[in-house]
């Protein structure tokens, strides 16, 4: 497992369009499969930390309980539309522990409360049903969705125009 505590990245006003123009050979662009912004910030970026879990958000809570400074949690929820992997209580935890953002390949709930939190949240949709709690999942592994592989320790940039990934921190 990689040690992410030694790396930091400062969230900056880095637009995905500008980064694609400036670094066309370095970025991988996620397919536009319907991610929507649900958090109080639509522009966010950081070092990727990953989870893979299906209809069980136990590992999401565990990750968000840790220091998220400079990081974006990328959760491969298998695209499930049957329950939420993130809600307002976990959103509050993300803010408390300084996460830059969360990308959920699945659903969230408590969307009105989430929109008021100063954290970036992208997900496919909303559903009021909470997830199971079986403590099942995997952490800090490569996850693949939207035509992109998200590798722990690499960098993700997101805004209203989409999601891009780079093996290194990008600047303009």
C-alpha positions as CSV (number, residue, x, y, z in Angstrom):
1,X,0.0,0.0,0.0
2,X,1.3,3.5,-0.9
3,X,1.9,6.1,1.8
4,X,-0.2,9.1,0.7
5,X,0.7,11.2,3.8
6,X,4.0,12.3,2.3
7,X,2.3,13.8,-0.8
8,X,0.2,16.9,-0.9
9,X,-1.4,18.9,-3.6
10,X,-3.0,22.3,-3.2
11,X,-6.4,22.6,-4.8
12,X,-6.3,25.3,-7.4
13,X,-8.5,26.8,-10.1
14,X,-7.4,24.3,-12.8
15,X,-10.1,23.9,-15.4
16,X,-10.3,20.6,-17.2
17,X,-10.5,22.3,-20.6
18,X,-7.3,24.3,-20.0
19,X,-5.5,21.2,-18.7
20,X,-6.5,19.2,-21.7
21,X,-5.3,21.9,-24.1
22,X,-2.0,22.3,-22.2
23,X,-1.3,18.6,-21.6
24,X,-3.0,16.6,-24.3
25,X,-0.5,13.7,-24.1
26,X,-0.6,13.4,-20.2
27,X,-4.3,13.4,-19.5
28,X,-6.9,10.7,-19.7
29,X,-10.5,12.0,-20.1
30,X,-13.4,10.1,-18.4
31,X,-16.3,9.3,-20.7
32,X,-19.3,11.6,-20.1
33,X,-21.5,8.9,-18.6
34,X,-23.7,11.2,-16.6
35,X,-21.8,12.3,-13.5
36,X,-23.5,15.3,-11.8
37,X,-22.2,17.7,-9.2
38,X,-23.8,17.3,-5.7
39,X,-21.3,19.0,-3.4
40,X,-20.8,22.7,-2.7
41,X,-17.8,22.8,-5.0
42,X,-17.9,21.7,-8.7
43,X,-14.2,22.3,-9.3
44,X,-11.9,20.1,-7.3
45,X,-8.7,18.1,-7.7
46,X,-6.2,16.1,-5.8
47,X,-4.3,12.9,-5.3
48,X,-6.4,9.9,-6.0
49,X,-7.3,7.5,-3.2
50,X,-9.5,4.6,-4.3
51,X,-12.1,2.2,-3.0
52,X,-14.1,-0.5,-4.6
53,X,-17.3,-1.5,-2.9
54,X,-20.7,-2.6,-4.0
55,X,-23.8,-1.5,-2.1
56,X,-21.8,-1.2,1.1
57,X,-20.3,2.1,2.3
58,X,-18.3,0.8,5.3
59,X,-15.0,1.5,3.5
60,X,-16.2,4.9,2.5
61,X,-16.7,5.9,6.1
62,X,-13.3,4.4,7.0
63,X,-11.6,6.4,4.3
64,X,-13.3,9.7,5.1
65,X,-12.4,9.3,8.8
66,X,-8.7,9.7,7.7
67,X,-6.9,12.9,6.8
68,X,-7.9,13.8,3.3
69,X,-5.7,16.9,2.8
70,X,-4.9,17.2,-0.9
71,X,-6.9,14.1,-1.8
72,X,-9.9,13.0,-3.8
73,X,-11.7,9.8,-2.8
74,X,-12.6,7.8,-6.0
75,X,-15.2,5.1,-5.2
76,X,-16.1,2.4,-7.7
77,X,-19.5,1.4,-6.6
78,X,-20.2,-0.7,-9.7
79,X,-22.6,2.0,-11.0
80,X,-25.3,0.7,-8.7
81,X,-28.5,2.7,-8.6
82,X,-30.0,0.6,-5.8
83,X,-28.6,2.4,-2.7
84,X,-26.4,5.4,-1.8
85,X,-22.8,5.1,-0.9
86,X,-22.5,8.7,0.5
87,X,-24.9,10.9,2.5
88,X,-24.7,14.1,4.5
89,X,-23.2,12.6,7.6
90,X,-20.3,11.2,5.6
91,X,-20.1,14.5,3.7
92,X,-19.7,16.3,7.0
93,X,-16.9,13.8,7.9
94,X,-15.2,14.6,4.5
95,X,-15.3,18.3,5.3
96,X,-14.0,17.8,8.9
97,X,-11.1,15.8,7.6
98,X,-10.2,18.2,4.7
99,X,-11.0,16.0,1.7
100,X,-10.9,18.0,-1.6
101,X,-13.6,15.9,-3.1
102,X,-15.3,12.5,-3.7
103,X,-16.2,10.8,-7.0
104,X,-18.8,8.1,-6.6
105,X,-19.5,5.6,-9.5
106,X,-22.9,5.1,-8.0
107,X,-25.4,7.1,-6.0
108,X,-25.5,9.5,-3.1
109,X,-28.4,10.7,-0.8
110,X,-29.2,13.8,1.2
111,X,-28.5,15.9,-2.0
112,X,-29.9,19.2,-0.6
113,X,-27.6,19.0,2.5
114,X,-24.7,17.8,0.4
115,X,-25.0,20.9,-1.9
116,X,-24.4,23.1,1.2
117,X,-21.1,21.4,2.1
118,X,-17.8,23.0,1.0
119,X,-16.5,19.8,-0.6
120,X,-16.7,18.5,-4.2
121,X,-19.0,15.5,-4.8
122,X,-19.6,13.9,-8.2
123,X,-22.0,10.9,-8.5
124,X,-24.2,9.3,-11.1
125,X,-27.5,9.9,-9.3
126,X,-29.4,10.2,-6.0
127,X,-31.5,7.7,-4.1
128,X,-32.9,7.9,-0.6
129,X,-32.0,4.3,0.4
130,X,-28.8,3.8,2.5
131,X,-26.3,1.1,1.8
132,X,-25.6,-2.2,3.6
133,X,-23.0,-2.4,6.3
134,X,-21.1,-5.6,5.7
135,X,-17.6,-4.1,5.9
136,X,-16.8,-5.4,2.4
137,X,-14.6,-3.7,-0.1
138,X,-11.1,-3.0,-1.3
139,X,-9.0,0.0,-0.8
140,X,-6.1,1.6,-2.7
141,X,-6.4,-0.5,-5.9
142,X,-6.7,0.6,-9.5
143,X,-10.4,1.1,-10.3
144,X,-11.8,1.4,-13.8
145,X,-15.0,3.1,-14.9
146,X,-16.0,5.8,-17.5
147,X,-13.3,4.5,-19.7
148,X,-10.5,5.6,-17.3
149,X,-8.4,3.8,-14.8
150,X,-8.0,5.7,-11.5
151,X,-4.7,4.7,-9.9
152,X,-3.9,5.6,-6.2
153,X,-1.3,8.3,-6.0
154,X,-2.1,9.8,-9.5
155,X,-4.1,13.0,-9.9
156,X,-7.7,13.7,-10.8
157,X,-9.1,17.1,-11.9
158,X,-12.8,17.7,-12.2
159,X,-15.2,20.6,-12.9
160,X,-18.5,21.2,-14.7
161,X,-17.0,20.0,-18.0
162,X,-15.8,16.6,-16.8
163,X,-13.2,14.4,-15.1
164,X,-9.6,14.0,-16.2
165,X,-6.7,11.9,-14.7
166,X,-3.0,12.4,-15.0
167,X,0.0,10.4,-13.7
168,X,1.5,13.6,-12.4
169,X,0.4,16.9,-10.9
170,X,-0.5,19.4,-13.7
171,X,0.0,23.1,-13.8
172,X,-0.8,25.8,-16.4
